[in-house]
């Protein structure tokens, strides 16, 4: 049976990891300092490639296929990421543990400049197959969108994007198991169709995204909504952000349809903070969200309205430091989906160690220990995973 | 860093002390006014914990590879369909939810949540990546065993 479970894990547990918010402030002020996308992730610009080479132990040309083609600045920019992971997990009793291994990500990126100001970005790759439609769901395009950029050759200015992408919200950690992603409104593959208006300046940025249920690809979440995130950089060492997201889960109905027999509405808002401590060379990044939910059509009497309106909290604090060619993250995370229920909360301690070997190859050791209700609300667990990342 | 640790500890102490208290042996709660309905269970438990990228969302639509049954819990409609899917061939030999006897112990859905450890028997414990909290399992147990709600809440929102 363990083989079957391992097989399940192989099939189910793929993922995506993208940028490193840990570098913000320590290495550059904005995501656009290293990435072409105003939200970060995906293709790197010239500075991002230089950073990839600079932090690696053995160097190499950092460009796509070692600089042979598709370099930033050209009409067509190309890139990609491949990741695989293997490790060990344990939950609760002695029999609920074992090795696991799975391919995590195989994505190719392309950005085509249509005019100086307008470009088309495409992310395509393998995906977890849909159980009842496996033959047609081996590959997909997670992202595809048009971008209008006010200053095409700069990292700052106004951006407008339309298409399929992840709504921009919060610190946007690369690791999708981070509570502020997993439970924070932007879980893995929650990309969907929307329009984003984004302004990125040296000392501030804001992103507003209106999004809707994906009617073309069976989605993770069937929700319409709007997300907003703003960040103000007080100086080169300190920034604060505010965030808000409203979602209405539509039960699969179209955005304007009133034909819903059930509904869940969710408002989440929160704050972020980054501080760079130059002495110890540490970046501390924090995010806390308050989540106010309302199960719309549940039968509730006046004296039990609280019961159908769970209020939750999700947050994370991560301290990151470079040690030569190694990046070490220490993270504390907390999630409580309903503050009125005792010992419902989860807490996790993460230690991630990244080794940047060449400009293209990274080894990451991910470690997590997690408790429910500090051990009183369910089984505790842990995992140790070694991840191999190859950036094309 | 010490201040941050103290802040994190304070947040945990404040948020882990609700008034609804659940027993991890009997899966019953005191003072629980959460609605034991299909809608509430789907939106607050099944969707966030089970309808993930690689599991029981419409995106992945995973199921039992031994029987070919597939389950989606991302919407109330999908949850109802999945729960009412015949499971006669499942290794447990029981329906997803016992809509006749209202007995959680005879329901596949409940059993995969509470089996004590992992892959010793037939299906693994679910969710396989992180077990549900005691209080969430207790709400599902209460929902399955409440005939007043129209048979585990399945009739409360219309026919599938």
Interface residues (C-beta under 8 A of the other chain):
Chain A: X1 X2 X4 X5 X7 X8 X9 X11 X12 X13 X14 X15 X91 X92 X93 X94 X95 X96 X97 X98 X128 X129 X130 X131 X132 X133 X183 X187 X188 X189 X217 X218 X219 X220 X221 X222 X249 X251 X252 X261 X262 X264 X284 X286 X288 X293 X295 X297 X298 X299 X300 X304 X306 X307 X308 X310 X313 X315 X317 X319 X332 X334 X336 X337 X338 X339 X340 X341 X342 X343 X344 X345 X346 X347 X370 X372 X373 X374 X376 X377 X378 X379 X381
Chain B: X1 X4 X5 X7 X8 X11 X12 X15 X16 X17 X18 X19 X20 X21 X22 X24 X29 X32 X33 X34 X35 X37 X39 X40 X42 X43 X44 X47 X48 X51 X52 X53 X54 X55 X57 X58 X59 X60 X61 X62 X63 X65 X70 X74 X75 X76 X77 X78 X116 X117 X118 X119 X120 X121 X122 X124 X125 X128 X129 X130 X131 X132 X133 X134 X135 X136 X156 X157 X158
